Amino acid sequence: MKKNIIGALLISATIVSCTKDKTEQNVDPGAFSVSINGKIATVNNLPADTIIGFAPSGQPVGAGVYSFFSLETNKWIPNSDSATSKWDLAFSGTIIRVNNTTGGPGNGGAFVYVGTFDGLTSVPQDSVFRIDNHPTSYAITKGSGKGWYNYDGATNLLTPIPGRVLVIRTASGKYAKVEILNYYRGGVTPLASASDEIKISEQRYYTFRYTYQSNGTTAF
């Protein structure tokens, strides 16, 4: 049976020209790691604009920076290379962006696929990859239940939605499938009974797995 595809997921990184995006994450790089098992790479503890304070409204805020990552090289890319095509995905809070701005530098795009990571063996032929000019892309990037995650206001916890796979066209025009596994440090979601202090301090650390097709075909 053909699986459903949810239109836009991500928007391109027009943020690359912003000064604050040149600032590096103030996080111990030793907590970040990438492991590879066959065709699948798993990223642990990639910080995504971790929380540094609170707005007057009481909402937690970060520094407004992104962490850039290359699916091709399996590396966390320095912010000094944010205006290049060396990265494929950028993470800040729940926002995930692809490397595609008007006129370059990247050729990225993405959509959310409804189905299992293992079951997605190739990019569907009728796929439509979205970038920043799609009118619904920003809402689906951030909205609970609309993209890759759910947010439970009662427990103040965010969890990935099972069976949601991010299909990525990379900066170089190749393809990858990405599954977000966890949003908290160490890949462990805090207990519902944990304090808000713990829930806030442990969030915005991505654990995700992906398969990158280096030969340019659509088969994974």
N, C-alpha and C positions, 0 to 999 in steps of 0.2 A: 504494500500500500504506500502510496506517495505521502510523504510527510508535509505538513504545513510549513510555510515560510512566513515569518514576520518581517515586514519590510525593512525599514531603516533601523540600525542599531547605533551607529557611530557617526561622528562628524569629524571632518578633517582638522588638522592641527594648525589653524590660523593663528594660534597662540605663539608660534615660533618667533615672531618679531617682538614679543613683549619682553621687557627687561626682566621682570620678576621670574619669567620662565627660564632664565639663564642661571638662576640660583640652584645650587645642588641641594638635594635632600640631606638634612642633618641627621643621618641615621648610620649606625654602625654597619659598614658594608659586610662585616662578617656574618650578619644575620641572613643575608641574601645568598641564595645558591641556586644552581641549575643542575639537575641530574638528567641523564639520558639513558633510556632503555629501549633499544631498537629504534623504531621510528618516532617514539614518543618522548618529548622533552617535558620535564616538570620544573616549574619555577616556584621557589619558596621565598616568602617574605619580601616581595617587591613592594617597597613603600609607595604610597599613592597620596602625597600631600598630607602627611600625618598631622594630627591636630596639635596646635600650639597654643590655643587660647579660646576665648569665647567672645562672641559678638554681644552688643548691648541687649539683644533679644534673648540671650542665653544660649544661642545655637553655637556649637563648636565650630571653629574655623581653622584652616591650615594657612600656609604661607602663600598659597596661590601658585605652587610650582607643579610641574609634571615630572614623572619618571618615564624615560624613553627606553623602549626595548626593541631589539632586533630579533625577529623570528628566524632570520637567515643565519645569523652568527651566534645565536643563543646568548646574547650579551646585553647587559644594562648599559645604555649609551649615554655618554656625558651630555649634560645640558648644553655645553658649548657646541655640540653638533646638532642641535634641535632644528636648525634651518637647512639641514642637509637631508639626503635620502638614505642615511645610514640606519634609520630606525623605521619600525613598522607600526608600533602601537605606543600610545602615551596614556599614562594613568594618573588621575587626580581625583581622589574620593571615588564616587561611583561612576565618574565620567571616564570613558575609554574612547580615545580618538585614533583615527587612522592618518597616515601620512599622505595627505592629498590636499594641497591648497591650489587656488586658481593659478594656473600657469606653472605649477610645480611646487616643491621639488619632487614629490612622490606621486605614484600612480595608485594609491591605496583606495580601498572601498570595503564595505562590509554589510552583512545582514545577519539576523538571528534565524537559525534553523531549528525547527522543533523536531526533535528526534535524538537518538543516543549518539554519543561520540564515536563509539565503535561501529555503530550502524551506518554512519555517514562515510561512505567509501569513495565518493567523488562529489564534486560541485554539481548540483542539479543544473540541467541544461537551460532551464528557464530563469535562472537566477538574475536578480537585479541588484547590483552593488550600489550602495548609497554613499554619498559624501555630504559635505556641509550644506549644500544648497537644497537638500530635501526638506520639505516643511515639517516633517514629523520626526526627524532624526534626533533632535535634542531631547524631545519629550521621552522617547523610547530609551535613550541613553540613561536618563535619570529616573524615570518613573517606576515605582514599585509595581511589580507584576507585568510590566510592559516589555521588558527586555530580558536581562539575565538574572535578576534578583527580585526577592520579596523583602519588604521591610515591615516588621511587626511593631507597631507603636506601643502595644501593651508591654512588651519586653525590651523595647529599644534595641532590637537585634536585626541584623541583615543577613539573609541566607541566599545562596544561589538557587535558582529554580532547576530542579532535575529535568533533564531532557531539553536543555537549551544550549545550543552550540553556536559559537560565533564563527562565521565563515568569513575569512579575511582575504582580500586581494592586497598583496604587500606593496611596499613602495616601488619595488622593481617589477611589479605586474605578475608575480607568481602567487601561489595559493597556499593557505593554511587553514586548519580548523583548530579552534581554541575552546576549551571548556574551563570556566571559572569554578574552582573547587572550594575556595574559602576566602573570606574577607578579613580574617583576623590573624594576628601574629602567631606563628607556629602552626598555622592551618587548623586551629582549634577555636570553634565558636564558644564564647563564654556561656556559662549556665544562665538560664533566665533569672535565677535568683542572685546572680553576681551584682555587685554594686555598679552604679552608673559610671563611677570613676574607672573601674576595670574595663567596662564595655567601651568607653571612650578612648582610653589609652591603648587598647589592644587592636582597635580597628584600623582600616586602611592599609593593611598588609596583604597583598594578593598572593594566593597560591593558585596556580593554574597549570594545565597541561595542554600541549599542542603537538600537532604533526604538521611539518612544513614540507611542501613538495618542491624540491630544488630543481627538478627538470622542466618546470614550467607547465606541466600537464595539469589537468583538473582532478586526477585520481590520487587518493590518499593511500 
